[in-house]
Amino acid sequence: MSITDPKNLQSALDWRYATKKFDPSRRIPSDVWKALEASLVMAPSSYGLQPFKFIVLTDPKLREQIKTASWNQAQVTDCSHYVVFAIRKDMGEDWVDQFLARTAEVRGTPLESLSGYKQYMMGDLVNGPRAAVVNDWAARQAYIAFGTLMLAAAVLGVDACPIEGMIPAKVDEILGLGDQGLASVCACALGYRLESDKYATLPKVRFPVETLVEYR
Ligand SMILES: Cc1cc2nc3c(=O)[nH]c(=O)nc-3n(C[C@H](O)[C@H](O)[C@H](O)COP(=O)(O)O)c2cc1C
């Protein structure tokens, strides 16, 4: 079967589930992790602004602390890689400028030619009507990367548990995110399931396709 065979996607979607029990002895190999990391970096975002940062926790002591701020969920400490999704709080002109400088560098275009694009973004998200909700906008962008990572994991046979069950303010305090102008929104545990995890075999509860998808 080729990678583009729809059956492969269906079987990855059927195979994945929100993993409750990870095998603490299994680690994601580095080449697989690099591909998952790429799924975060390559995730699309509004205007391409990437108003987020992904903090990958490897330190067991830090993970213990994060667990206490995450409803004591065992996934935090038992998984192989634990990713905290943070937004760049109150994104302003400075970040827009950094993004434009990067665009000019990557595409070899003069910065001046991007001034119209800058005004457009500033007039929308920094000085415009959406400035008041820029952190909600940023969180939506982070969630796109969150979904991209989970699908990538499923395709690569890596188990994942999306985690919103946490106290973001506590997570921020433990990781010192506020000082970096960041704020956590969600997290994802990644690794390999234990055979004893009963959730793996429970039938998936989804509304019928007609309830969720409408054709016009
Ligand atoms: C945004 C989001 C947050 C979630 N937070 C948690 C969580 O904190 N702990 C947990 O065990 N599962 C969490 N889940 C898993 C959901 O309960 C699960 O995805 C849903 O019940 C569907 O089951 P399935 O993913 O196994 O198909 C979360 C899922 C999403 C998408």
The ligand as a Tripos MOL2 file, in Angstrom:
@<TRIPOS>MOLECULE
LIG
   31    33     1     0     0
SMALL
NO_CHARGES

@<TRIPOS>ATOM
      1 C1         -8.3950   19.2840   23.3550 C.3       1 LIG1
      2 C2         -8.4700   17.9410   24.0100 C.ar      1 LIG1
      3 C3         -8.1820   17.8330   25.3710 C.ar      1 LIG1
      4 C4         -8.1810   16.5810   25.9860 C.ar      1 LIG1
      5 N1         -7.7580   16.4680   27.2930 N.ar      1 LIG1
      6 C5         -7.6070   15.2250   27.8260 C.ar      1 LIG1
      7 C6         -7.0060   15.0460   29.1100 C.ar      1 LIG1
      8 O1         -6.6080   15.9950   29.7850 O.2       1 LIG1
      9 N2         -6.8630   13.7820   29.5630 N.ar      1 LIG1
     10 C7         -7.2440   12.6880   28.8450 C.ar      1 LIG1
     11 O2         -7.0520   11.5590   29.3100 O.2       1 LIG1
     12 N3         -7.8320   12.8270   27.6340 N.ar      1 LIG1
     13 C8         -8.0000   14.0670   27.1100 C.ar      1 LIG1
     14 N4         -8.5440   14.2010   25.8430 N.ar      1 LIG1
     15 C9         -8.9530   13.0020   25.1180 C.3       1 LIG1
     16 C10       -10.4420   12.9630   24.7520 C.3       1 LIG1
     17 O3        -11.2200   12.6560   25.8610 O.3       1 LIG1
     18 C11       -10.5900   11.9500   23.6180 C.3       1 LIG1
     19 O4         -9.8410   12.3940   22.5160 O.3       1 LIG1
     20 C12       -12.0400   11.7340   23.2100 C.3       1 LIG1
     21 O5        -12.7810   11.1760   24.2570 O.3       1 LIG1
     22 C13       -12.1580   10.8290   21.9800 C.3       1 LIG1
     23 O6        -11.5270    9.5950   22.2060 O.3       1 LIG1
     24 P1        -10.3190    9.0580   21.3350 P.3       1 LIG1
     25 O7         -9.3190   10.1940   21.2080 O.co2     1 LIG1
     26 O8         -9.7390    7.9300   22.1370 O.co2     1 LIG1
     27 O9        -10.8320    8.6480   20.0040 O.co2     1 LIG1
     28 C14        -8.5420   15.4470   25.2360 C.ar      1 LIG1
     29 C15        -8.8410   15.5970   23.8760 C.ar      1 LIG1
     30 C16        -8.7650   16.8020   23.2640 C.ar      1 LIG1
     31 C17        -8.9970   16.8870   21.7820 C.3       1 LIG1
@<TRIPOS>BOND
     1     1     2 1
     2     2     3 ar
     3     2    30 ar
     4     3     4 ar
     5     4     5 ar
     6     4    28 ar
     7     5     6 ar
     8     6     7 ar
     9     6    13 1
    10     7     8 2
    11     7     9 ar
    12     9    10 ar
    13    10    11 2
    14    10    12 ar
    15    12    13 ar
    16    13    14 ar
    17    14    15 1
    18    14    28 ar
    19    15    16 1
    20    16    17 1
    21    16    18 1
    22    18    19 1
    23    18    20 1
    24    20    21 1
    25    20    22 1
    26    22    23 1
    27    23    24 1
    28    24    25 2
    29    24    26 1
    30    24    27 1
    31    28    29 ar
    32    29    30 ar
    33    30    31 1
@<TRIPOS>SUBSTRUCTURE
     1 LIG1         1 GROUP 0 **** ****
